[in-house]
Amino acid sequence: MTVSLTPSAARHVARSLVKRGGGIGLRLAVKTSGCSGYAYALEFVDRLNDDDQCFESEGVNVVVDARSLAMLDGTELDFVREGLNEGFKFNNPNAKANCGCGESFAV
């Protein structure tokens, strides 16, 4: 099982951790939400939980809890700029459908 970052996403997360003043890495999780059933949740990590898996990617730690891992296995997190907008893009091979607004997905 694995979760990874593109170089662009890793640079963005690393810069954000420095601005924040530290942290172990970035937590990627799944929560029940949205019109398609699940939504991604991102937050900085200061402490690992007992059920966390930690993946090193491009020099940055990505932390995933055991419940979310099955739905996130193989996911690549990218950071993209499209026109004036920028943000994370989730390339999740487990997602069978995405909602029109891009905020949620189904497995």
C-alpha positions as CSV (number, residue, x, y, z in Angstrom):
1,M,0.0,0.0,0.0
2,T,1.2,3.5,-0.8
3,V,0.3,7.1,-1.1
4,S,2.5,9.6,-2.8
5,L,3.1,13.3,-3.6
6,T,4.2,14.8,-6.9
7,P,7.3,17.1,-6.7
8,S,5.0,20.1,-6.9
9,A,2.8,18.9,-4.0
10,A,5.8,18.0,-1.9
11,R,7.3,21.5,-2.4
12,H,4.0,23.1,-1.4
13,V,3.6,21.0,1.7
14,A,7.3,21.5,2.7
15,R,6.9,25.3,2.4
16,S,3.7,25.2,4.4
17,L,5.3,23.2,7.2
18,V,8.1,25.7,7.4
19,K,5.7,28.7,7.5
20,R,3.7,26.8,10.1
21,G,6.8,26.4,12.3
22,G,7.1,22.6,12.0
23,G,5.2,19.3,12.0
24,I,5.7,15.7,11.0
25,G,4.0,15.9,7.7
26,L,0.6,16.0,6.0
27,R,-2.4,13.8,7.0
28,L,-4.6,12.6,4.2
29,A,-7.9,11.1,5.3
30,V,-11.3,10.3,4.0
31,K,-14.5,11.4,5.7
32,T,-18.2,10.7,4.8
33,S,-19.5,13.8,3.1
34,G,-20.5,15.4,-0.2
35,C,-22.9,14.3,-2.9
36,S,-20.8,11.3,-3.9
37,G,-20.3,9.8,-0.5
38,Y,-16.7,10.6,0.6
39,A,-14.5,13.7,0.7
40,Y,-10.8,14.1,1.2
41,A,-9.5,15.7,4.4
42,L,-6.0,17.3,4.8
43,E,-4.3,18.6,7.9
44,F,-0.9,19.0,9.3
45,V,0.4,16.3,11.7
46,D,2.2,17.0,14.9
47,R,1.8,13.5,16.5
48,L,1.2,10.0,15.0
49,N,-1.8,8.0,16.2
50,D,-1.5,4.2,16.9
51,D,-3.3,3.3,13.7
52,D,-1.4,5.7,11.4
53,Q,0.7,4.6,8.4
54,C,3.4,7.0,7.4
55,F,4.7,7.2,3.8
56,E,7.7,9.2,2.8
57,S,7.3,10.8,-0.7
58,E,9.6,13.4,-2.3
59,G,11.1,14.1,1.2
60,V,7.7,14.7,2.8
61,N,5.8,12.4,5.2
62,V,2.2,11.6,4.2
63,V,0.2,10.1,7.1
64,V,-2.9,8.0,6.6
65,D,-5.1,6.4,9.2
66,A,-6.0,2.7,8.9
67,R,-9.7,3.3,8.1
68,S,-8.8,5.6,5.2
69,L,-6.0,3.6,3.7
70,A,-8.1,1.1,1.7
71,M,-9.8,4.0,-0.1
72,L,-6.5,5.9,-0.6
73,D,-4.1,3.1,-1.6
74,G,-2.3,4.2,-4.8
75,T,-3.4,7.8,-4.5
76,E,-1.1,10.5,-5.9
77,L,-1.5,14.0,-4.5
78,D,-0.6,16.8,-6.9
79,F,-0.6,20.6,-6.4
80,V,-1.7,22.4,-9.6
81,R,-2.2,25.9,-10.8
82,E,-5.0,26.5,-13.3
83,G,-5.3,30.1,-14.3
84,L,-5.8,32.1,-11.1
85,N,-6.7,29.0,-9.0
86,E,-4.3,26.7,-7.3
87,G,-4.9,23.7,-5.1
88,F,-4.5,20.0,-4.5
89,K,-5.6,17.4,-7.1
90,F,-6.2,13.8,-6.0
91,N,-5.3,11.1,-8.5
92,N,-7.1,8.2,-6.8
93,P,-7.3,4.9,-8.7
94,N,-10.0,3.7,-6.2
95,A,-12.5,6.5,-7.0
96,K,-15.2,5.1,-9.3
97,A,-17.0,8.5,-9.6
98,N,-16.4,12.1,-8.7
99,C,-19.1,14.8,-8.1
100,G,-19.4,17.6,-10.5
101,C,-17.9,20.2,-8.1
102,G,-14.8,18.0,-7.5
103,E,-15.3,18.0,-3.7
104,S,-16.3,14.4,-3.2
105,F,-15.9,10.9,-4.7
106,A,-17.4,7.4,-4.6
107,V,-15.6,4.0,-4.4
